[in-house]
Amino acid sequence: MKKQKKELLVIGAGNIGRGVIGGLFYESGYHLYLYDIMAERMEQLKKQGTYLIERVGAEEKRRVLVKGFDVLDCSDEKDLVLHMEQVDLIACCVYEGAFESIAQNLAQAIKVRSRENAGNFNILLCVNALGAPDFFEKRLGELLKGDEEALAYLKEKTGICQVMVGMAAMPSSKELMEEDPFAVTTKLDGHIGIDAEAFKGEFPEAEQVGKSVKAKAQIYRKVYTGNMKHCMTAFLGKAKGCTYIADTYDDPWIDDFISGAFYEAEEAVSREYGFTEEERKEWVDFIMNAPKNRNLKDEIRRVAAGPKGKLSRGNRFTGPALLCMKHHILPYYLAKGIAYGFLYRDEEEPESIEITDYVKEHGIREAIMKYCGLLPDEWELLDLIGAQYQEALKQR
């Protein structure tokens, strides 16, 4: 069997792309190819030739100097497609808005790879967008329609793999950024899990990188419980005047509310996707009993950014709340999280200004329907969120 090349093409070279995914594979001996649409910034990174990763734990810190990587020509997509044709392992660390463009580039590369009888081709979707593998499977099938050779390669040799990114990344401190403008700060612990069922061929060997089962279900659990809890902490922390997530750790009011929301969502997700008691216990322990890392200066502003998406139907608050209603679970605390999302206002966050201004002009019920996507016949959840909003106003 041909030994897999230790190469990784990272599309989206932000904190997750170059800091978490790129960093873990680099430390395990992989050569990195970095691509990002920020062409000018990537040209600066190419000239610099290195970047720092500061990995922060509860008790220690460790630095990694990443070097020897290649930065692709980002002025257009030709170099990207060329490397897709040649590199067998790709990590997509982008927002949902880039999916269509990436799918079109992948389709071009798959046509070439199929003609050249290339080996297995694995695409790691390191994204929180729900249903990402389904999108790429369907869209690539559409783009390759009529090309039987390419379709066969897609089916038999292409792995479209959901990735569970269980390691936080965030902007670095001012001091670290002065030392290296491309530095990334990540957690020291944590791991990433790659969909074992979808992956084709020899599984990559990398520290803190493992196999994940039920990956499509797990991404819903991650977003609906873990990401929801993190964002709710930010909404509540802002209401308490906190600046960093770590500032909320000793607040029993916040802890009570986020714990309540977590267990509501976890119960609903487990009923929906059939997680076993053992799987549930492991997840609860991973999320709820992890040591609090007070060394990470994770800004509330960063965590709460883009509240329109976070409050939208199917996303990390309204999604699990609707799932609770489906399974006859009262989403009392989830509704409270949504309510504080409508109270969240940051004068440097345009979406939060839009939302709070809309509430002021049109009322909370209209705002819930607009931003959470709830329908008039979903009145029970509408009423519950509205009541929690009024209660939250009294607490201000």
Protein Blocks (a to p, Z undefined) as FASTA:
>chain_A
ZZdddddddehiafklmmmmmmmmmmnopacddddfklmlmmmmmmnopacdddddfkbc
cddddehiacddfkbmmlmmmmmmmmmbdcddbdfklmmmmmmmmmmmmmmmmmnopacd
dddddbfbehklmmmmmmmmmmmgoilmlmmmmmmmmccdddddfbdcddddfklmmmom
kbccddfbdcddddfklpgcjddddehiacdehklmmmmmmmmmmmmmmmmmmmmmmmno
pabfklmmmmmklmmmmmmmmmmmmmmmmmmnopafklmmmmmmmmmmgccdfkbccdfk
lmmgoklmmmpghiamlmmmmmmmmnopacfklmmmmmmmmmpccfklmklmmmmmmmmm
nojklmmmmmnopafklmmmmmmmmmmmmmmmmmZZ
